[in-house]
Amino acid sequence: MDDLKKTVQRKASFGATVKAVFWSFFGVRKKSDYEKDAQQLNPVHVIIAGVIGAMVFIAILLIIVNSVVAK
């Protein structure tokens, strides 16, 4: 149980988490960056940033499709 509390209380900022999730959407991460992220990022922040990133991605796709279909 203590390991779970330590994992959730990691110190990386939400901005660093968003950056890591952004680059992972493209699949471009150095192994050293991945290992650093695995030790520092808060998993709750990763989940939240991933959901937000997916919603933004879907919104961008919908905007592109609507603008192409409208022409």
C-alpha positions as CSV (number, residue, x, y, z in Angstrom):
1,M,0.0,0.0,0.0
2,D,2.9,2.4,0.7
3,D,4.3,1.8,-2.8
4,L,1.0,3.0,-4.3
5,K,1.0,6.1,-2.1
6,K,4.6,6.9,-3.2
7,T,3.7,6.4,-6.9
8,V,0.7,8.8,-6.7
9,Q,2.8,11.4,-4.9
10,R,5.5,11.7,-7.5
11,K,6.8,15.2,-8.0
12,A,6.8,15.8,-11.8
13,S,4.7,18.7,-12.9
14,F,1.6,18.3,-15.0
15,G,3.3,20.2,-17.8
16,A,6.1,17.6,-17.9
17,T,3.4,14.9,-18.0
18,V,1.6,16.7,-20.9
19,K,4.9,16.9,-22.8
20,A,5.6,13.2,-22.2
21,V,2.1,12.2,-23.3
22,F,2.4,14.5,-26.4
23,W,5.6,12.9,-27.6
24,S,4.3,9.4,-26.8
25,F,1.3,10.1,-29.1
26,F,3.9,10.3,-31.9
27,G,5.9,7.4,-30.6
28,V,9.1,9.4,-30.4
29,R,10.7,8.9,-27.0
30,K,14.3,8.2,-26.2
31,K,14.9,5.3,-23.9
32,S,16.6,7.5,-21.3
33,D,13.6,9.9,-21.4
34,Y,11.2,7.0,-21.0
35,E,13.0,5.6,-18.0
36,K,13.2,9.1,-16.4
37,D,9.5,9.6,-17.0
38,A,8.7,6.2,-15.5
39,Q,10.4,7.2,-12.3
40,Q,9.0,10.7,-12.0
41,L,5.6,11.0,-13.6
42,N,2.4,10.7,-11.6
43,P,0.3,8.0,-13.1
44,V,-2.9,9.9,-12.4
45,H,-1.6,12.9,-14.3
46,V,-0.6,10.6,-17.2
47,I,-4.2,9.2,-17.4
48,I,-5.7,12.7,-17.3
49,A,-3.3,14.1,-19.9
50,G,-3.9,11.0,-22.1
51,V,-7.7,11.5,-22.0
52,I,-7.4,15.2,-22.7
53,G,-4.9,14.5,-25.5
54,A,-7.2,12.0,-27.1
55,M,-10.2,14.4,-27.0
56,V,-8.1,17.2,-28.6
57,F,-6.9,14.8,-31.3
58,I,-10.5,13.7,-32.0
59,A,-11.7,17.4,-32.1
60,I,-8.9,18.3,-34.6
61,L,-9.9,15.3,-36.8
62,L,-13.5,16.4,-36.7
63,I,-12.6,20.0,-37.7
64,I,-10.5,18.8,-40.6
65,V,-13.2,16.4,-41.8
66,N,-15.9,19.0,-41.5
67,S,-13.9,21.6,-43.4
68,V,-13.0,19.1,-46.2
69,V,-16.6,17.8,-46.6
70,A,-18.0,21.4,-46.6
71,K,-16.0,22.3,-49.7
